[in-house]
Amino acid sequence: MRLNDPELVAREYASERGLEGRRAAYRYGVGPDPREMAFEAVAEAEPRRVLEVGPGPGELSERIQRDLRADVVALDISERMVELTQARGVEAVVGDVQQLPFPDGSFDCSVAAWMLYHVPDVVRGISELARVLRPGGRLVAVTNGADHWQGLSELVGFERHESCFSAENGEELLRRRFARVERRDATGWIDFPDRAAAQAFVDSTILLEGDLPVFEGPLRVRRSPYVFVADEPL
């Protein structure tokens, strides 16, 4: 199955369990923090009004609202993610990035962190994110590269499929709707301390599945997040 399979996405984000399991692996991370880099990219734009699509439990939306004193609206297809985001005091609605329920030029900045690869028609999704930005606005989009999870995926026999929005094709897709696009490297490693920690991560993922072979000691896994900063919607 592919990451933009609607049935897969609906099932995965019906609850926060899998997402929280994957996020827990960040405590073993080595290298730049892509979440911090995404926040900094938003802060650079000094936005007064921000849209985040696919907010998950809403931590980034809450931080933008609190630290940047911006008006934030979050949108997700998952009712559970909307509920969790609302619980943080952020305005959140159920909706689809492929058909945003906002007028043209409604926001100074839009954010799509680790979610565009879930969109069936990613070109349409990007076009909608550009449409709702004011002239000179900014989109901050986070995704992963082709070697993400390298060192772990091989152990479970994972067959990689091309992502509809990745570090490799993201710039080309964004340049169709934005005058300036920058790709910021946040790659690093996840150093799982033992097999149990690595297996817990595998069990929380959408596509990886199976039991890891028995091994002793730590396991170093490649992580390849990139932050795209796209300015001036066309």
TACOR-V468300 format. One record per backbone hydrogen bond with DSSP energy under -1.0 kcal/mol. CO is the residue of the C=O (numbers start at 1). NH is the residue of the N-H. E is the energy in kcal/mol with one decimal. If there is no record, write none. Layout:
co=CO nh=NH e=E
co=CO nh=NH e=E
This chain:
co=2 nh=5 e=-1.8
co=5 nh=9 e=-2.5
co=6 nh=10 e=-2.5
co=7 nh=11 e=-2.1
co=8 nh=12 e=-2.5
co=9 nh=13 e=-2.2
co=16 nh=20 e=-2.7
co=17 nh=21 e=-1.9
co=18 nh=22 e=-2.1
co=19 nh=23 e=-2.4
co=20 nh=24 e=-1.6
co=22 nh=25 e=-1.2
co=23 nh=26 e=-1.9
co=24 nh=27 e=-1.4
co=25 nh=28 e=-2.0
co=26 nh=29 e=-1.9
co=28 nh=191 e=-2.4
co=30 nh=189 e=-2.5
co=33 nh=37 e=-2.2
co=34 nh=38 e=-2.2
co=35 nh=39 e=-2.0
co=36 nh=40 e=-2.5
co=37 nh=41 e=-2.0
co=38 nh=42 e=-1.8
co=39 nh=43 e=-2.7
co=40 nh=44 e=-2.1
co=42 nh=45 e=-1.1
co=43 nh=46 e=-1.7
co=48 nh=71 e=-2.9
co=49 nh=108 e=-2.5
co=49 nh=109 e=-1.4
co=50 nh=73 e=-2.5
co=51 nh=111 e=-2.6
co=52 nh=75 e=-2.4
co=55 nh=58 e=-1.9
co=58 nh=62 e=-2.4
co=59 nh=63 e=-2.3
co=60 nh=64 e=-2.7
co=61 nh=65 e=-2.3
co=62 nh=66 e=-2.5
co=63 nh=67 e=-3.3
co=64 nh=68 e=-1.5
co=64 nh=70 e=-1.0
co=71 nh=50 e=-2.9
co=73 nh=52 e=-2.4
co=74 nh=93 e=-2.4
co=75 nh=54 e=-2.8
co=76 nh=95 e=-1.5
co=78 nh=82 e=-1.9
co=79 nh=83 e=-2.3
co=80 nh=84 e=-2.4
co=81 nh=85 e=-2.2
co=82 nh=86 e=-2.7
co=83 nh=87 e=-1.7
co=85 nh=88 e=-1.3
co=85 nh=90 e=-1.3
co=86 nh=89 e=-2.2
co=91 nh=74 e=-2.5
co=93 nh=76 e=-1.8
co=96 nh=99 e=-2.1
co=107 nh=134 e=-2.6
co=108 nh=138 e=-1.8
co=109 nh=51 e=-2.2
co=110 nh=140 e=-2.7
co=111 nh=53 e=-2.8
co=112 nh=142 e=-1.9
co=115 nh=118 e=-2.2
co=116 nh=119 e=-1.5
co=121 nh=125 e=-2.1
co=122 nh=126 e=-2.6
co=123 nh=127 e=-2.1
co=124 nh=128 e=-2.3
co=125 nh=129 e=-2.1
co=126 nh=130 e=-2.2
co=127 nh=131 e=-2.4
co=128 nh=132 e=-1.9
co=130 nh=133 e=-1.3
co=131 nh=105 e=-2.0
co=132 nh=107 e=-2.6
co=134 nh=137 e=-2.2
co=137 nh=232 e=-2.0
co=138 nh=110 e=-2.5
co=139 nh=230 e=-2.9
co=140 nh=112 e=-2.8
co=141 nh=228 e=-3.6
co=142 nh=114 e=-2.3
co=143 nh=226 e=-2.7
co=144 nh=167 e=-2.0
co=145 nh=148 e=-1.6
co=147 nh=150 e=-2.1
co=149 nh=152 e=-2.4
co=149 nh=153 e=-2.3
co=150 nh=222 e=-2.8
co=153 nh=158 e=-2.5
co=166 nh=170 e=-2.1
co=169 nh=173 e=-1.9
co=170 nh=174 e=-2.5
co=171 nh=175 e=-2.3
co=174 nh=177 e=-1.8
co=174 nh=178 e=-1.2
co=177 nh=234 e=-3.2
co=180 nh=231 e=-2.8
co=182 nh=229 e=-2.9
co=184 nh=227 e=-2.6
co=188 nh=223 e=-2.0
co=189 nh=30 e=-2.9
co=190 nh=192 e=-1.0
co=190 nh=221 e=-2.6
co=192 nh=219 e=-2.4
co=194 nh=198 e=-1.8
co=195 nh=199 e=-3.0
co=196 nh=200 e=-2.1
co=197 nh=201 e=-1.5
co=198 nh=202 e=-2.2
co=199 nh=203 e=-2.5
co=201 nh=204 e=-1.0
co=202 nh=205 e=-1.1
co=219 nh=192 e=-2.2
co=221 nh=190 e=-2.7
co=222 nh=149 e=-2.3
co=223 nh=188 e=-2.5
co=224 nh=145 e=-2.1
co=225 nh=186 e=-1.8
co=226 nh=143 e=-2.1
co=227 nh=184 e=-3.0
co=228 nh=141 e=-2.4
co=229 nh=182 e=-2.4
co=230 nh=139 e=-3.0
co=231 nh=180 e=-1.9
co=232 nh=179 e=-2.3
